[in-house]
Structure formats: structure tokens, C-alpha cells
């Protein structure tokens, strides 16, 4: 079960036609400090010059997260050679079960260039607040194993350009072709602005 994320209408450049939600100027730039594989600290600086597709979930999610990972992997496959400039970031809201190594193994099953990240409860809560993501961890039912509990979380993929600016928000129900089209347009736009 997942909660819907609040989508924002953004002020956009009238020359750009986006199919996804344009959040330019409505969400903060990419900024985080979390733990990756081997407990290595990963920050936005490690993704410099990469377009980032970030979403929140947890590794034992039964439906939304594996579907989203599979769809984003398909988007990158559709991009062909341009995929080298894009990274999927999967942030776990369930740090008690999702260690950095467990997360990396999870995302590797879908895409070897994806990065699984987590942190302590305070770090996750701060990042979720920053991007207006809602999540809740239920207490285990009486008599159940302490590691068996439900997690609910917002859906949606945050897309940041290679300078770290929040640009687009994709519903997890969006078609792969639509996300591919807007992502390709964003990559071309940021390439053109550099030249």
C-alpha cells in the first residue's frame, strides 16, 4: 500500500513541452549525505554531471518499488548511449532492514549503475521532508518477528538535471515511453546549455 505524492504545477520555460510534472523552482536542488555500499558516504558531489532519477522506497516492497526499478531500467535501455549520463538513486525509508549492502544488491538486480542509499532515521526523515515525501513504518504485530512490519511511502520519481536542479517529477504510473521522451529532452537541453 502506498500514499500518493503531492504533485506540483511548476513555472516552466514556455519553449519546453514536458509531459511529466515540471517542478523547476518548486523543489530544492539535489543535496544529501547517505550511506552506500560498504558504508561509504555518498553525497550529491558523487553524482556531479549526472542526471539523477531518485525515488524512495524499501527493498522488501512487494509491488511499487520493483515495478519502478524495472521501469526506470527500461527507460535507461531506451536511452541507449545517453544512459551513461544518468543514475538511478533508490533511497530506502526502512533503514532497520535495508543495510547499504542489501540495498546495493537489490538495485544491482535491475541495473548495475543504480545506487542504493540509506542512513539513520534522522537522515532519512530530513531528506524525505526536503522533497515532501511521506512514509510510515508500522510497528510489528504482537507475536510477530521484530523484522516483519509494513511500510507505506509516497510514490514518484524525482528527476534532477546534471547541475543538481530539480526539474521533473514522474508518477510511478507513467508510461516508460513518456519518461524516456522527457528525459531525452532534458539531456539534450542541458547539453545545449553547456555548449
The 8 nearest C-alpha neighbors of each residue, nearest first, counted from 0:
[[1, 151, 2, 152, 150, 63, 62, 149],
 [2, 0, 151, 152, 153, 3, 154, 63],
 [1, 3, 153, 152, 4, 151, 154, 0],
 [4, 2, 153, 154, 5, 1, 152, 155],
 [3, 5, 153, 154, 6, 2, 155, 132],
 [6, 4, 3, 7, 131, 132, 153, 154],
 [7, 5, 4, 8, 20, 168, 22, 170],
 [8, 6, 9, 22, 5, 20, 25, 21],
 [7, 9, 21, 20, 22, 6, 10, 25],
 [10, 8, 22, 21, 11, 23, 7, 25],
 [9, 11, 23, 8, 12, 24, 21, 22],
 [12, 10, 9, 13, 21, 23, 15, 22],
 [11, 13, 14, 15, 10, 16, 23, 21],
 [14, 12, 15, 11, 16, 10, 17, 9],
 [15, 13, 12, 16, 11, 17, 188, 184],
 [16, 14, 13, 12, 17, 11, 184, 188],
 [17, 15, 14, 18, 13, 12, 181, 11],
 [18, 16, 19, 181, 15, 21, 20, 167],
 [17, 19, 16, 181, 177, 20, 178, 21],
 [20, 18, 17, 169, 168, 21, 167, 181],
 [21, 19, 168, 167, 22, 169, 8, 18],
 [20, 22, 167, 9, 23, 166, 19, 8],
 [23, 21, 9, 25, 167, 166, 20, 24],
 [24, 22, 166, 25, 21, 165, 9, 10],
 [23, 25, 26, 22, 9, 10, 27, 165],
 [26, 24, 22, 23, 9, 27, 7, 165],
 [25, 27, 24, 165, 22, 130, 28, 23],
 [28, 26, 165, 29, 25, 129, 164, 130],
 [27, 29, 164, 165, 163, 30, 26, 159],
 [28, 30, 163, 164, 43, 27, 165, 31],
 [31, 29, 43, 28, 42, 32, 163, 27],
 [32, 30, 42, 43, 33, 29, 126, 41],
 [31, 33, 42, 41, 40, 34, 30, 43],
 [34, 32, 118, 41, 40, 117, 116, 31],
 [35, 33, 40, 38, 117, 39, 116, 118],
 [34, 36, 116, 99, 39, 38, 41, 40],
 [35, 37, 100, 99, 38, 103, 39, 34],
 [36, 38, 39, 100, 35, 99, 34, 40],
 [39, 37, 34, 35, 36, 99, 40, 100],
 [38, 40, 35, 37, 34, 36, 41, 33],
 [39, 41, 34, 33, 35, 38, 32, 42],
 [42, 40, 33, 32, 34, 35, 39, 45],
 [43, 41, 32, 44, 31, 45, 33, 40],
 [42, 44, 46, 45, 30, 31, 29, 47],
 [45, 43, 47, 42, 46, 41, 30, 48],
 [44, 46, 43, 42, 47, 41, 49, 48],
 [47, 45, 44, 43, 49, 48, 42, 51],
 [46, 48, 44, 49, 45, 161, 43, 162],
 [47, 49, 161, 162, 46, 50, 84, 163],
 [50, 48, 161, 84, 85, 46, 47, 51],
 [49, 51, 161, 85, 160, 159, 84, 86],
 [50, 52, 86, 159, 158, 85, 87, 49],
 [51, 53, 158, 87, 157, 88, 86, 156],
 [54, 52, 88, 157, 156, 87, 89, 51],
 [53, 55, 156, 89, 90, 157, 155, 88],
 [54, 56, 90, 91, 89, 92, 53, 57],
 [57, 55, 91, 92, 64, 90, 152, 54],
 [56, 58, 91, 60, 59, 93, 92, 64],
 [57, 59, 60, 102, 105, 97, 56, 91],
 [58, 60, 57, 61, 97, 64, 96, 56],
 [61, 59, 57, 58, 62, 64, 63, 56],
 [62, 60, 59, 63, 65, 64, 58, 0],
 [61, 63, 64, 60, 65, 66, 0, 67],
 [64, 62, 66, 65, 67, 60, 61, 171],
 [65, 63, 67, 66, 62, 60, 56, 68],
 [66, 64, 68, 67, 63, 62, 69, 60],
 [65, 67, 69, 63, 64, 68, 70, 62],
 [66, 68, 70, 64, 69, 65, 63, 71],
 [69, 67, 65, 71, 70, 66, 64, 72],
 [68, 70, 72, 66, 67, 71, 65, 109],
 [71, 69, 73, 67, 72, 68, 66, 175],
 [70, 72, 74, 68, 73, 69, 67, 75],
 [71, 73, 69, 75, 70, 74, 68, 110],
 [72, 74, 76, 70, 71, 75, 77, 69],
 [75, 73, 71, 77, 179, 72, 76, 175],
 [76, 74, 78, 72, 82, 77, 73, 71],
 [75, 77, 73, 78, 74, 79, 72, 82],
 [78, 76, 74, 75, 79, 73, 179, 82],
 [79, 77, 75, 81, 82, 76, 80, 74],
 [78, 80, 77, 81, 76, 82, 75, 83],
 [79, 81, 82, 83, 78, 84, 76, 75],
 [80, 82, 83, 78, 79, 84, 85, 186],
 [83, 81, 75, 85, 84, 80, 78, 79],
 [84, 82, 81, 85, 80, 86, 79, 49],
 [83, 85, 49, 82, 81, 50, 86, 48],
 [86, 84, 50, 82, 49, 83, 51, 87],
 [87, 85, 51, 113, 52, 50, 88, 112],
 [86, 88, 113, 52, 53, 51, 114, 89],
 [89, 87, 53, 114, 113, 52, 115, 90],
 [88, 90, 115, 54, 55, 53, 116, 114],
 [91, 89, 55, 116, 117, 115, 54, 56],
 [92, 90, 57, 56, 117, 93, 55, 116],
 [91, 93, 56, 57, 94, 123, 90, 55],
 [92, 94, 91, 95, 57, 97, 96, 136],
 [95, 93, 97, 96, 92, 117, 118, 119],
 [96, 94, 93, 97, 98, 146, 119, 120],
 [97, 95, 94, 93, 98, 146, 58, 101],
 [98, 96, 94, 101, 95, 93, 102, 99],
 [97, 99, 101, 100, 102, 96, 94, 117],
 [100, 98, 36, 35, 102, 101, 116, 117],
 [99, 101, 36, 103, 102, 98, 104, 37],
 [102, 100, 98, 104, 99, 103, 97, 105],
 [103, 101, 115, 105, 99, 100, 104, 97],
 [102, 104, 115, 100, 106, 105, 101, 107],
 [103, 105, 107, 101, 102, 106, 100, 108],
 [104, 106, 102, 103, 107, 108, 101, 58],
 [105, 107, 103, 108, 109, 104, 113, 110],
 [108, 106, 111, 110, 104, 109, 105, 103],
 [107, 109, 106, 105, 110, 104, 111, 103],
 [110, 108, 107, 106, 69, 68, 72, 111],
 [109, 111, 107, 113, 112, 106, 108, 72],
 [110, 112, 107, 113, 109, 106, 108, 114],
 [113, 111, 110, 86, 114, 87, 107, 106],
 [114, 112, 87, 110, 111, 86, 106, 88],
 [113, 115, 88, 89, 87, 103, 116, 112],
 [116, 114, 103, 89, 102, 88, 90, 35],
 [117, 115, 90, 35, 34, 33, 99, 89],
 [116, 118, 91, 34, 33, 90, 94, 99],
 [119, 117, 33, 34, 122, 123, 94, 120],
 [118, 120, 122, 121, 123, 94, 117, 33],
 [121, 119, 123, 122, 124, 118, 94, 92],
 [120, 122, 124, 119, 123, 125, 118, 126],
 [123, 121, 125, 119, 124, 120, 118, 126],
 [124, 122, 126, 120, 125, 121, 118, 127],
 [123, 125, 127, 121, 122, 126, 120, 128],
 [126, 124, 128, 122, 123, 127, 121, 129],
 [127, 125, 129, 123, 128, 124, 122, 130],
 [126, 128, 132, 124, 130, 129, 125, 131],
 [129, 127, 131, 125, 126, 130, 132, 124],
 [128, 130, 126, 127, 131, 125, 27, 132],
 [129, 131, 127, 128, 132, 126, 26, 27],
 [132, 130, 128, 129, 127, 133, 5, 4],
 [131, 133, 127, 130, 153, 128, 134, 4],
 [134, 132, 153, 152, 131, 127, 135, 2],
 [135, 133, 152, 151, 153, 132, 136, 150],
 [134, 136, 151, 150, 137, 152, 133, 149],
 [135, 137, 150, 149, 138, 151, 134, 148],
 [138, 136, 149, 148, 150, 135, 139, 151],
 [137, 139, 148, 140, 136, 149, 145, 147],
 [140, 138, 148, 145, 147, 143, 137, 141],
 [139, 141, 143, 142, 138, 148, 147, 144],
 [142, 140, 143, 139, 144, 138, 145, 147],
 [141, 143, 140, 144, 139, 145, 147, 138],
 [144, 142, 140, 141, 139, 145, 147, 146],
 [143, 145, 146, 147, 142, 139, 140, 148],
 [146, 144, 147, 139, 143, 148, 138, 140],
 [147, 145, 144, 148, 96, 139, 95, 143],
 [148, 146, 144, 145, 139, 143, 149, 140],
 [149, 147, 139, 137, 138, 146, 150, 140],
 [148, 150, 137, 136, 151, 147, 138, 139],
 [149, 151, 136, 135, 137, 152, 148, 134],
 [152, 150, 1, 135, 134, 0, 2, 136],
 [153, 151, 134, 1, 2, 133, 135, 56],
 [154, 152, 2, 4, 133, 3, 132, 1],
 [155, 153, 4, 3, 171, 152, 2, 170],
 [154, 156, 170, 171, 169, 54, 157, 4],
 [157, 155, 54, 169, 53, 168, 52, 158],
 [156, 158, 168, 53, 52, 167, 54, 159],
 [157, 159, 52, 167, 51, 166, 168, 165],
 [160, 158, 165, 51, 164, 163, 166, 50],
 [159, 161, 50, 163, 162, 164, 166, 51],
 [160, 162, 50, 48, 49, 163, 47, 159],
 [163, 161, 160, 164, 48, 47, 159, 49],
 [164, 162, 29, 160, 159, 161, 28, 165],
 [165, 163, 28, 159, 160, 162, 166, 29],
 [166, 164, 159, 28, 23, 26, 158, 27],
 [165, 167, 23, 22, 159, 158, 21, 164],
 [168, 166, 21, 158, 22, 20, 157, 19],
 [167, 169, 157, 20, 156, 158, 19, 21],
 [170, 168, 156, 155, 19, 171, 20, 167],
 [169, 171, 155, 172, 173, 156, 168, 154],
 [170, 172, 155, 173, 154, 67, 169, 156],
 [173, 171, 170, 174, 169, 155, 67, 175],
 [174, 172, 170, 171, 175, 169, 177, 178],
 [175, 173, 177, 176, 172, 178, 70, 171],
 [174, 176, 178, 177, 74, 179, 70, 173],
 [175, 177, 179, 174, 178, 180, 74, 77],
 [178, 176, 180, 174, 179, 175, 181, 18],
 [177, 179, 175, 181, 180, 176, 182, 174],
 [180, 178, 176, 182, 74, 177, 181, 183],
 [179, 181, 177, 183, 178, 182, 176, 184],
 [182, 180, 184, 178, 183, 179, 185, 17],
 [183, 181, 185, 179, 184, 180, 178, 186],
 [182, 184, 186, 180, 181, 185, 179, 187],
 [185, 183, 181, 187, 182, 186, 188, 180],
 [184, 186, 188, 182, 187, 183, 181, 189],
 [187, 185, 183, 189, 188, 184, 190, 182],
 [188, 186, 190, 184, 185, 189, 191, 183],
 [187, 189, 185, 191, 186, 190, 184, 192],
 [188, 190, 192, 186, 191, 187, 185, 193],
 [189, 191, 187, 193, 188, 192, 186, 194],
 [190, 192, 188, 194, 193, 189, 187, 186],
 [193, 191, 189, 190, 194, 188, 187, 186],
 [192, 194, 190, 191, 189, 188, 187, 162],
 [193, 191, 192, 190, 189, 188, 187, 186]]
